Amino acid sequence: MQNKKKIIFFIPNIERGGIEKNFLILTKYFVENHYSVEVLYSKISKKILIQIDKRITLKKSKNFIKILNLFLSNRIVNSVNCFFYFIYKLKTQRSSVIISMQDHPFAIMLSKIKKIDCILRIANHPEASLKFFNNKIFFYLKLYIKIFFYKFANGIICNSQSSKNFLLKKINNNIITVYNPVFLKKFKEIKRENFLLGVGRLEKQKNFDGLIKAFSIISYKFPKFKLIIIGSGSQKINLMQKAIELGIKNKVIFKNFISPYSFFLKSKLFILNSFFEGMPNVILESLSYKCPVISSDCQSGPKEILKNEKFGYLVPVNNFKSLAKKIEFVLNNYKIIKKKTDRAFLNLRNFSYQKQCQKYEKFVNLYGNS
């Protein structure tokens, strides 16, 4: 079958996380449906590289503005290099469409220079992603810059209704909500062990520090339980030290990025304690293996997935004492959360791979002049 329009994914820093999981799903879907797919990047994880469909064209930028490394983070340097390099190297056609997965201002500027349409995929709540790590001056400055650039995008895809509602108050772009796709697999349920589970990048956003503090409170009441943390990141040493300080070193097990699915099957409870999220894949994945969930009530996805505690439990953001109380309640009343989880599993059909990817395709086809 003849190729349809060209889809150009702009993702300068391809690491390991929720954005990359959705990137792999979307690129595979588009190429399987006979679109020409290109990926513009500066850095890529080897683990992700081997998972990319071989029919996809990868285009790597060169690090030619080396002086920037002296005063900017590697992430920003990679995005700047990606932008300037592809001003000259990117070949487009009238029907080309850029899908920006991260660092959206650079993708928007590139699209304007190349005179093609640009769609943004918003991974985290636009406001919450700035609120926790900036003082008021920098928060409002960065939010203003973000919203300013978003106005020049042709379309925006949010992965939560909360993010969409926030942006609709700020800009008049064509904005839709498309939930993260999830693959519903068949599996055999096994007896769950005395494990609490946390999965994600070991960065400040995920607030594993608060999870460890909460676990230290309940570990004395539930001495047979262990906390398993799967992931890697800049906070790992600090988190290991925290477990030592709290006297629970032997009860907190750190594992590097491995497949978490066997742990979803055998853990009693999955806990997300983030400061902010978009539509966290890891909650969807946990529920797809019928692993019960407690999540911080952060902006923006957990409340939507858990339907205001119909399918799990929510706790205040950055409140480890409340989290400890909720864990204790759940373990003492486990049948209640199991019923919630069974209902959540049936609801996951609304997040199915085919259903959500078709929404992406329909939206993308509104853009690009064929």
Buried (B, 14 or more C-beta within 10 A) or exposed (E): EEEBBBBBBBBBBBBBBBBBBBBBBBBBBBBEEEBBBBBBBBBBBEEBEEEBEEEBEBBBBEBEBEEBEEEBEEBBBBBBBBBBBBEEEBEBEEBBBBBBBBBBBBBBBBBEEBEBBBBBBBBBBBBBBBBBEBEEEEBEEBBEEBBEBBEBBBBBBBBBBBBBEBBEEBBEBEBBBBBBBBEEEEEEEEEBBBBBBBBBBBBBBBBBBBBBBBBBBBBEEBEEBBBBBBBBBEBBEEBBEBBEEBEBEEBBEBEEBEEBBEBBBBBBBBBBBBBBBBBBBBBBBBBBBBBBBBBBBBBBBBBBBBEEEEBBBBBEBBBBEBBBBBBBBBBEEBEEBBEBBBEBBEBBEEBBBEBBBBBBBEBBBEBBEE
